[in-house]
Amino acid sequence: MFAEEYYKNVHESLKNIKEQEMDKIITAGEKMASTIKNNGLLHVFGCGHSHMVSEELFYRAGGLAPINPIFDTSTMLHEGARRSSEIERMSGHAKLTIDNYKINPDDIFLIISNSGINSYPIEMAQEAKNRGAYVIGITSEAYKNVTSRHPKNLHLMDVCDMYIDNHAGYGDASVKVTEEGVKAGPLSSINVFFIANSIILVASEILSKESENLPIFTSGNVPQGDIQNQKLLKNYKYKVKHL
């Protein structure tokens, strides 16, 4: 069954991430913990489906409060899927977006692009570095030798302080569903969600040993959840733009 093959592919790719990327995930989590202790933020950006990571980490049950998503609706699918793809490939757009957010030298900038070959996310990483942030990229090494659409043929992994391989294969989809070789069952979203939440958990583990006031949101659908979240909202509403 295709679904069983997909399960095996997901399991194998997550296993590879655990075995090959965990050192980087731990380093990223340590930097995240240090950033929070220094009153910094984790900014998150992605185009197209990679945008979902910004939603995944932001203002959710079990999520850290100092997460600042970079929301550019022009690259979200509801504004037009083909339009989103074209804008992701554009050069010169990044500064217009990042100027709407305050990026500080004590901050971390997490940027996600499966292929890592499109100009917009590459230049967002560059703009974040220009503002002094520590830039972490999540991308696929399967595109390492693919020609970039960036004017200088740069890849996302070339411009980040650190990158983590998401272990999604070339083309992302993993299950052959026709005799001609058409594939379905993409891996990048599941893998990136695991990586991003693992970074948050590493940071949370460090912070939990050093402070009783761990800035994690509680579900508003459990008793006392809203009350517990009010202090976090009060502390971060002027720092996190979309709160």
Summary of the structure (lengths in Angstrom):
residues: 243
radius of gyration: 18.1
end to end distance: 43.5
largest distance: 56.9
contacts: 790
relative contact order: 0.18
helix: 49%
strand: 14%
